[in-house]
Structures are given as structure tokens and as C-alpha cells.
Amino acid sequence: MPSKSVDPHEVRAAVEAVLPWLAGEAEQPDRPVLAAAVRLSLRTLEQVAPGRSVEVRVPPFAAVQCVAGPRHTRGTPPNVVETDPRTWLELAVGRLGWAQAVADAKVTASGSRADLSTLLPVLRF
């Protein structure tokens, strides 16, 4: 379970700040703005799907463990999802579908529990 709950207003404001960039209407946001949107949306996923069987990585900003199931304790977890910040945010708000992201190699997903399609989007605008 996440160590601290996410304020829905805070996550919504953080992600709203990057929506013009995701729509191609603005330059990439400053690093702190982008980091906040990624971290808070990942923590939202962590709350929606508590557990420790899948590690979701969005370098360089954050990684969370989520999804119920067997917990990993050492080394590389058997179920890993990794993507870049823009792709994660597009998935998080529903601008990009899971299957398309995987097919386009924008997401790497390994392990039997690494399919996040039923958990996304975590926010709707």
C-alpha cells in the first residue's frame, strides 16, 4: 500500500499543468512540473492497484510497486513496466491506449502481471 495517500486535487492540478504539452500545444514543461505530474499520477496508480507484484518505472522521476499478487523481495522484479514520462502521462490520462503503446514499443512490459490495460487511465479530463 502507498505510504501516503494522494490528494486528488493535487494530482489533477499537477497533470492539468502538462496537458497542453501532451496535446502538442506547448513546449515540454519545466522539470519540476513534469516530475510532479509523473510522481503523483504514479502514486495514484499505486492507490488504485495496491500491491507489490508489478514495478512501474518512469525514469528519471519515479518507480512504484503496485498490483496484488506475489511480492518480490530481491533483485529485479519478475513483472516490470517501463516507459518515458510523456508516454506514461498519455497512458495515465487516456490519450494513448495500452495495447498501442506496447505495439509501438513505447512501453516495455515483462511478466505475466505487467499488463496495466485494465487500470488505465488513472485520471480523466
N, C-alpha and C positions, 0 to 999 in steps of 0.2 A: 504494500500500500504506500502511496506517496507520503513523504514526511510532512508536507504542508499542503493544505487544500488551496486550490487556485480560485481567486476571486473572479467570477465570470465577467464582471465589468472591466476588470484589469486586462484579462486576456482579450476580450473583444476590442478594447481600445488599442492594445498593442498590435493586434492583427489588422485592424482597420487602418493603422498608420502605414502599412505596407501594401494595401490593396491597389493603389494607383501604380505601383511598380509591377505588381503581378499582372495588371491589365495592360502593361506596356505604355502607360501614360506618364511615367515619371522615371527618373534615374534611380539606380539602386539606393535604398535608404542608407543613412549612416550606420556604421557597425553596431552601436548600442541599440538602435531602433530595431534593426534586423534581429539581433541577438534576443531581445525581449520577446519579439513575436515568435521566434522559433522555440525558445525555452518554455514560454507559457503555453503554447499550443501542444508541445510535447508533454508537459505536465498535465494538461487536460486529457490527453490520450491515456496517460498513466492512471488518471482517476476513472475514466470511462471503462478501462480494462485492467483492473488491478491484478497483479501477479508478478511473477519473475521468470516466466519461461521464454520470453522474447526480449531481445535487446534492440532498441531502435536508436540508431546513431545518425546525427545530423552534424557532422564536423563543419566548422570548428566550435560549434556552440554548445551542444548538449547531447547526452545519451540518457535514455530511460529504460527501465525494465518494466514490462507490462505483460498482460495476458496470463490467465490462470493456467496452471499445469505444473509439470515438474520444474523444480527450481535448480538452476545451475549454480555451482559454488566456486569453481576454479577454472582458470583458463578461458578460452574463447567459448561463449555460449553456443549451444547447438542451433539455436534459432536467432538469426541476426538479420535486421533490415538496416540498410544504409543508403542515404541519399544526400543530396546537396540542399542548402537552405531554401532555394526557390522552389524546387520540386516538392519538398516537404510541405511548404506553405500552400502550394497549389493543391496538394492532396488534402491538407487539413481543412481547406475551405470548399472543397468540391469542384475546383476549376480543372482538375485533372483526375481521371479515374485510375484506380489501382492497376487494373489489367493493362491499360495503355502505358502507364509509367514503367511497368515491368517489361512490356514488349519493346518499348523504346530504349531500354537499358538505362533509364533514369533512376531506377531503384534496383539495388541488389537485395535479394531476399533468399536466405538459405534456411532450410529446416522445415519440418512438417507443420509448425505452428506460425510460420513467418508470413502468412497471408493476412494482411490487415484490411482487406476489402470490406468486411462487414463492420468495421469500426470507424470507417471514414465516410464522410468528413466529420471532423470533431466540432466544427463551427459552421454555421450557415449565415450568409449575409443576403 
